[in-house]
């Protein structure tokens, strides 16, 4: 076997690996705002956004509607008796790969940065009035 044939084989193999790596990395790229919006609209996402009713923590179930309007059905956790705790309305929008949740003047402005919306789960970093709170995961509960 001559050196040119070995070099060409190694070159093709290396080039193939680089193409596969580039394609796999591009599939992990961030979602744009339209993809995030489309993943949220018409769905109910359930998770802990740091709310309390009285001194008991509650879980939020946010249903995202059109016109940037949403309803948050909040429930007590089972260990606290379960049951509905509160129903809040909010305005929402997606900007710069962040989901903004505006519950009004009596609540902090919530932002979920670096949001990733999948088929079953939503992940991101929760900020309240610009201060980091926690990394969160919310689960999709309704289907289109």
N, C-alpha and C positions, 0 to 999 in steps of 0.2 A: 504494500500500500504506500502511495507516495504522500508527501507532506501536504501537498495542495488539496488532495481529496480529504484528508483528515481535518484540515483547517476549514474547508467548506462545510463538512458535516458538523463540526463544533460550532461554526458560525450560525448555521441553520437551527441547531438545537438551542443555542443561546438566544437567538432572535425569537424563537417560538416561546421560550420561557418568559421573555420580556413582554411579549404580546399578551400572554395569559395573565401575567401579573398586572399589567395596565388595565385589562378588562375587569379583573376582580376588584381592583381598587376603585375603578370608576363606578362599579355597582354599589359601593359603600358610600358614595358621595352624599352630601347633605341634600335634604329635600328643599325645593323652592317653596315660596309662600303659597302658591296655587295648589301644590300637592298637599301641603299641610292642611289648607282650608278644605279641600275636597275630602280628605281623610276624616275630618271632624264633622262636617255638615250632615245633619240627619241622624247622628249617632249619639248614644249615651255612653259617657266614659265615667267610671267609678274609681275613686281613690281618695287618699288622705291629702287634703290641701291645708291642713293645720287649723281648721275651724273648731271652735268649741261652742256649745250651747250651754249656758250656765258654766259649770266647771267640768263638763263632760265632753270628751272629744267626739266628733262626728265624722262620718264618711260622706263625701260629696258624690252625687250622681248628676253630672252636668249633661243636659241634652242641648246640643248646638243646633239652632234653627237658622234660617236665612235672615237677612237684614241685620246680621251681627247681634242677634238677640239669643239668649239662652236662659234655661231654668235649671237651678241647682236644687235637687231634692236631697236634703241632708238627713241621714239616719244615724241613730245611736248604734254603737257597736253592740253585738250580742251580749258581751259581758256586762254591759250597762243597761240591759233590758230590751235592747232593740227598739224598733218602732221609729216612726218619722219624728224628726226633731224640728225641722224648719224647711221652708221653701223660699228660695231667694231668686230674684230675677237679676240678670246682669247683661251688660254689653260686652262683646268680645270682638277681637280682630287679630289678624296675623300680620306681623311686620318684622322683616329682617330675621327670619327663622325663630321668632319668639311669638308665643301665644299670650295675648294680653287679656286679663279678666277684670272688668270694672264692675264691682258690686255696689258702687255708690259711695257717698261721702262718709258713711259710718264704718267703712271697712278699708283695709289697706289695698292699694292697687297691686294686683298679682300679675307676675310675669313668669312664664315658663320658657326659659332660654334653652337654646340648642334642642328644640323639641324634635322628636322623631316619632312619627305616627305610623304604626304597622297595622296589620290586619286585626290583631287581638290586643296589642298593648301600645300605650303612649308613654314615652320616657322624656325626661328633661330635668332641668334644675329650676326649682321654685324660688322666686325672689318676691318679697313683700316690701313694698315701698322702696325698692332698689337694694334691699339687703338680702343676702343669701339666706334661705331658710333650710332647704334640704333638697336632695335628689328625689324625684318622685317617679312612680309608675302608676298608671291608671289602666284599667281593663275595660275593653269595649263590651257593652252589655246588650246592645240592640243591633238588629240587622236592617238593611235597607229594604 
